[in-house]
């Protein structure tokens, strides 16, 4: 297969035989691709994209680095994500790709770019479905391989599981847990008997009711609700997409399923998703990966997390959202790596610079190769802190997200106390 990487390397070899190419002038504009789910059921992840891209270009220019960002919409579809990755590489000629938001977007982009020798900085997907999901055989660890060009930063399932269980341990329950895990990259990772939640629950003495994987955009969850009621589940856990949880939770309340704790990843990340539930969202809990209370500062703009959130709310006229910090950090890492690369069009050199990142960002310290990641993924994964939050309805019907659990990240302050649903 004739790939862009092959053409570049063949051309480089030919050039080396005659006259070495000069280093890229710093005044040259570097093309960066950016892929996210701007439409479709995952579009909540991309609400801050336009704001961030515009400001990232200006902030990079202020540091003497000219970048052009070519934005592509994955449409919340893995096949589309792969297609736009090819477009960025073959048609747009980007030197670097940034990608965000769920394995359905990050994985296809990274897989295509890895095969073409194009560096990628990826985020907003737990590292297990990102790394393991791209392996030839996800069920055979002995065959898992490191990547040469793609680098990812986020937390892992172990962090989310620990955060959820730390919240559950604050409330007296019968330790019966019902799980709604979809048939997608996140759901299959969460339900995995090897790297997912089932072994952690068993070890901690919880009883799990798992009705099996369901298809995204399902419209009837009666079978799952009946199973949870029969098991007398007082805790609900899951990682559905936002519209699916709205359907599930509305039907659950109609059918009399009333757990004491609900801890749902992904679906409860966004103010709009929570607002769609109205009063039914009061005291639902979720993971919190970024907030105005995170004590970190941007290397690109010098803003604190609070200042970034405040500016976004002022400009966009909407509430801050968690991906704001992480997509901003993508461009922090990109700008830093470009500044440390003599020729940013050299994919090998730029990938090496990304992998050598040691940077304080608005989401925390980012450095690959750390021992808080298993050795097999250490080269390609950098972890960020995670805490637990709870949505509280206030007068007027709006919701606030308060941080109620920080056992694994005490540097992030608590802003409230955990309350049971019933």
N, C-alpha and C positions, 0 to 999 in steps of 0.2 A: 504493500500500500504506500503510495507516494504522499507523504504528509508534509505539512509546513515545516516541522522540525527537520525532516530529511533534507528539504530544499535549503533551509538555512545553514545546516551543517555542511552540506556539499558545497554551497557557495563560500562558506567560511574557509573550508579546506583549500579551495581553489585560490582564494585571495591570499591565503598564507603562503602559497607557492610563489607569489610574485611580490605583492606589496601589502603590508598590514594596513587595515583600515584605521583611520583616525578615531579617537574616542568621540562619542556623541557630544556635540556642543550643548552646553547647559541651557542655551536659549531655545533648543528644539522642544517642540510640544510632544509629550508622551501620551499616547492613547491608552486609556484604561477602560475596560469593559465593566459594567455593573449589571448583575442579574438579580431580580427579586420577583416575588409574586404580587404584582401590582393590581391584578384583577383576579376574579375567582374567589373561592371560599377562604383562601389564605391571605387575601388582600389586606387584612388588618396589620400584617407584619410590615407593610410598605408605606404606611401612612405618612411617615416622616422623610421618605426618600428624596423628594424634590427639594425640600429645605436643606437636607444634609449635602446633597451633591452640589448645589449652587454654592454653599458656603465653603465646602472642601476645596473647590477649584480656586476660589478667592484666597483662602488661607494658604494653600500651597504656593500660589503666585507670590504672596507676600514673603514667602521663604525662598523665593528665587527658583521655584520649580513649576514649569508650565505643564499643566495636564489638561487633557480633553477627556471627558467621561462619556462613553457611549452607553446609554441606558437601554436595557432590554427587559421585557415583561415575560416571565415564565408562564403567566396565566394560570398559576397553581397546578400546572401539568408537567410531570417529569419528562414526557416526550418533547414538549415545547421547550423546556429548559435545555435539553440536549441540542435541539435545533438552533436556539439562539446562541449557545456557546460556539457552535460551528460557524455561525454567521460572524460572530465577533472575531474569531481567529482567521477565517478564510477571506471574508469580504471586507471587514473593517480593519483588519491588521493590527489588533491591539497587542501591546507588549505585556499586559498584566490584566487579570480579571479579578474583580471583587464580587463575591456572591453571598447572599444572606437568606436565611429563613426556611427552615425545615429540610429534612433529608430529601424530600421530593424536588426541591430546587437545588440544594447544594451538591448532592451526589452526582446527578447527571452532568452538571457543569464541570465538576472536578474530574470526573472520569474522562470526559472528552479532552479537557485541557492537559491532563496527565499524559494521554496518548500522543498529544501534539507538542509536548515540551513547552507549554505556556504556563508561567507561574500563576498561582491562584491563592488569594487570601479569602478564607471562608469563615462564616460564623452563624450563630443562631440555629444550631441543631446540636443536641447532645452528642458527645464525641463517639459513643459506641455505634449508633446507627450511621453516623458519618463514616467512621473508619472501617468498621466491620461490614457495613452495608455495601462498600465498594470492593470487597474482596471477591475473588473468583468463587470461593466456597465459604460463605459466612459461618458454616457449621464445623469447619475444620481449622482450628487455630494454628496447627502446625504449618499450614500453607499460607498464612497471612503474610503480606509483604508491605514494607514501608513504601512511601511515595517519594518521588524525586522532585516534584514541582508544586504540590498542593499542600497548604498549611491551614490549620483550623484552630480557632480559639473559641471556647465556650466551656460550660461545665459538663459533667457526666451524669449518667443515671444514678451512680452511687451517691452523688451529692443531692440529687432531687429526692431519691428514696429516703435518705437520712433526714432531709429537711421535713418531708411529709411525716415521717414516723416520729420525729421530735415534737411536731405539733400534736399528733394523736396522743402521745404519751402525757400531754398536759390535761387531757380530758378523760374522765372515767367512761370506759366503753366495755362491751363484751368481746372486743378484739375480733369481731367478725367483719370482714372486708369484702365488698363487692367491687369488681373491676370492669370498666368499659374500655377495652383496648381495640382500636380499629385495625383493619388489615392494611397497614401501610408501614413505612419504615420505622416510625416512632412506636406504633402499637406493637409491632413484632419484636422490637428491641425490649420494650417495657415488659412484655409477657414472656420473654425468654427464660427458660429454666436455668440458663447458664449465667447471663450477664444482667438479667432483668430483676423485677421485683419479687417473684414467687419465692426464691430461696431466702431472700432477706426477711420476708414476712414469716416464713416457717421458722427461721432461726430465732425470731423475736417473739414467737408464740402466738402469731395471728393466724386466723383461719380464713383462707381465700376462697371466694366463689367467683370463678371465671367462666362465663357462658360461652367463651370463644370469640374469635375475631368477627367483626361486623364490617360491612362495606361503608365507606364514607358516603355521606349524603343519604343515609337511611332515613326513612320517615316513620318507622314503627319500632319502638324499643320495649314493647310489652313483654316479650319473652325474657329479656334481661331484668326488667323490673320485677317480674314474678319470681325469678330465681333469687333475687336479692331479698325479697320479702320472705320467701320460704326459709332462707338462711338467717333471717333476723339480722341482716347486716346493719350495723350502726355506723359504719364508715364506708364512704364511696371514694374510689380513686379512679383516675382515667387520664387519657391524653387525646380526647376527641378534637376535631376541628370545631371552630366556634358555632356554626349553624347546627351541627349535630348535638352539641351539648344543650343548646337552647331547646331543641326538640326533645331530647331525653329528659331534661330536668322539668320541663313543662308537663310532660306525660307522667313523670314520676310523682309529682305533687298531685296531679289529677287522680292517680291510682293509689294514693295513700302510702307512698314510700317516703319515710321521714327519718333519714339517718341523723346522727348527732354531729358528724363531721363529713364535709365534702372537700376533697383536695384534688383539684383537676388542673393538670398541666395544659399548656397551649391555649385552650378555649377561653380561659379567664384572664388572659394577659392584657386585654384591651378594654378601655373604658366603654367603647361602643358596644362590645359584646356583652359586657356586664349590664349596661343600660337597657339592652334589649330584653333582659329578664325582669327588669323592674324590681319590685320588692322581693321577688324570689331569689335575688342575688345576695341579699343581706347575709353576711358572715360566711360566705363561701371562701375557701382558701385556695391559694395557688403558690407557685414558686415565684420569687422576685429576683431577677438577675440584674436589674438596674433601676435606679430611682434617683430623685433629687437628693436623697439622704446618703447616697454612696459617697464616701469621703475621697473622691478621686478628681484629678484635674487633666484636661486635654493637653496633650503635647503639641497639638496643632494650633489651637486658638488660645490656650491659657485659661479657658473657662473651667470653673468647677462644674460638677454634675448639676448642682442647683441652678447655676447661671445658665447652663445650656438648656435645661428644662424650661426655665423662665423665659428665655428668649424665644424658644420654639412656640410656647403658648401665646406669646405676644404677637409673633409673626403669623402663625397658622390659625390663631383664634380657635384652638382646640386643646384638650388636655394632653400633657406629656404622655409618652408611650415608651415601653421598655426598649423596643428596637432602636429608638433614637440614639441611645448611648452606644450600642454595639455597631450600628452601621457607621456612626461617626468614628468609632475606633478602627473600622476597616480602613478608612481613609487616613487615619493617623499612621497606621502600620504601613500603608502603601507609600505615603509621602516620605516617611522615614527610610524605607528600603530604597526608594528611588534616589534619595539624597546620598546614600552610601554605595551606589552602584555607578561605576565609571561610564558604562554603556548600558542604559536600561533596556535597549533592544536585544541584548544578549540574554536569552532566557535562562541559561545556566547560571550566569552571574547574578541575575536578579533573584532567582529562586534561592541562591545561596545567601543573598542579603536578607531576604525575608526570613529564612531559617535562623539567621544570626540575630534576629531582633531581640533587643533588651530595652523595653520602653515602658515608661509610666504613662498610662492612658486614662481616659475618662471612665473606663470599665475596670481599671486596676493595672497591676504590673503584668506585662505580657513578655514571656520568654519561653521559647520552645526548648525541649530537652530536659525538663525538670522531673524529679523523681516522684511527684504526685500523680504521674501518669504511668500506667504499665509500660514496661520496657518496649514491648512490641509496637506501641503507638507513640512513644515518647518523642521521636523525631518530628512528627507531624501534628501533634496536639499540644496546645497550651491551655491550662484550665483557668477559669475565672470564678470568683466567689458567688455563693448562692445563699439566699435567706428565704424565709417564709412570710407570706402576707395574707391579709384578710380584708375583704371588701366590706365597707360599712356604708349603709345608706344614711344620708343626712337630710335635714329639713329641705324641702324643695324637690327631693327625689334624686339628686345627684349622688355619686358614690365617691368615697375616698378609699385609697388602698393604704393600709397601715401595716408596718412590719412588726410581726409578732413572734418571730423565731429567728435567732441568729447564732445558734450553737456552733456552727462550723465557720462562721465569719463574724466574730465578735467586734471587728473593727467597724461594721455597719450597724448603726444604732437602732434599737427598738423604738417604735413610735406608737405602740399600743399593746394591749394585752389580749391574748386569744380568748374567744368566746365560743361556746357550743351553739349549734343550730337550734337544738331543742333539748 
